[in-house]
Amino acid sequence: MVCTATLARAEEEPGLAADKSHYSLFNPTPTGQMREFQTDRPDQTEGPYTVDAGHLQVEMDLVTYFYDRRNPEHVTREALVVADPTFRLGLLNDVEAQLITTSFVYQETRFRDTGASDYRSGSGDTILRAKWNLWGNDGGDTAFALLPYLKLPTNTRRLGNRYVEGGLILPLTVKLPLDFELDLMTEFDVLRNGDDRGYHLESANSLALHRDLIKDRLNAYIEFYSAVSRDPHAGPVETVDTGLLLLVAENVQLDCGVNIGLTRRAINYNPFVGLTVRF
């Protein structure tokens, strides 16, 4: 338990953070002690900060579009995803649980060699994740977390494979001079092989540089993402990404951006518009 004197000193001395370790899902963090509004979207680099204990944050693409033509399969793929929410629930001061679902996917594949087309629509997979912040959640120039995940094959109409997959994500944030912020991520995945026989390891690294254009209101970022796979049927995936984040209310954020593929295995263009709400 935190004593009243500690809270009083924290209010009088800005450099002294209040002890929030006793807050939990059933003993929520008071509004006045909640940390700065932080989101994991819209860049591909995950963040190390967790949602305050007892609070819910919902992050989603309102709509996202994928276009891919420059690939080894000689096909043109287009996809539209509507409402793919991530539910982030604070369990403890430094631990949160996440549930990711994809409500609606429309996918079209055109085979350039034959002229045939394949159309599919349905729902996507379900992903369970947990984030444990190891340091920097409530202050400091760096922050780091562990983010394991498990993918459950709940997709319909063959909009994914039929196998459980998982991995571990390691996000790090470093605050830089001149109000810049650098987000870095390393990820290790165990994924199903492209020939549907066995599993392979895949790793990804990314970095995103953020800066406010309008302080505490409008933020911009540029990002580089790279993934390599030990699956012989897959090649490297590299993208350069950019976007804007607009805080429209104290706990409501809109965002937009585009991910641009640099390699043949990467999606050519992926523009999106998203929303985050904290409760």
HELIX and SHEET records of a PDB file:
HELIX    1   1 THR A    4  GLU A   12  1                                   9    
HELIX    2   2 THR A   31  GLN A   33  5                                   3    
HELIX    3   3 PRO A  177  ASP A  179  5                                   3    
SHEET    1   A15 SER A 117  GLY A 122  0                                        
SHEET    2   A15 PHE A 104  PHE A 111 -1                                        
SHEET    3   A15 VAL A  75  VAL A  82 -1                                        
SHEET    4   A15 LEU A  56  ASP A  68 -1                                        
SHEET    5   A15 THR A  86  LEU A  92 -1                                        
SHEET    6   A15 VAL A  95  ILE A 100 -1                                        
SHEET    7   A15 THR A 126  TRP A 135 -1                                        
SHEET    8   A15 THR A 142  LEU A 152 -1                                        
SHEET    9   A15 GLU A 165  LYS A 175 -1                                        
SHEET   10   A15 PHE A 180  ARG A 192 -1                                        
SHEET   11   A15 TYR A 199  ILE A 214 -1                                        
SHEET   12   A15 LEU A 218  SER A 229 -1                                        
SHEET   13   A15 VAL A 237  ALA A 249 -1                                        
SHEET   14   A15 VAL A 252  GLY A 261 -1                                        
SHEET   15   A15 TYR A 269  ARG A 278 -1                                        
END                                                                             
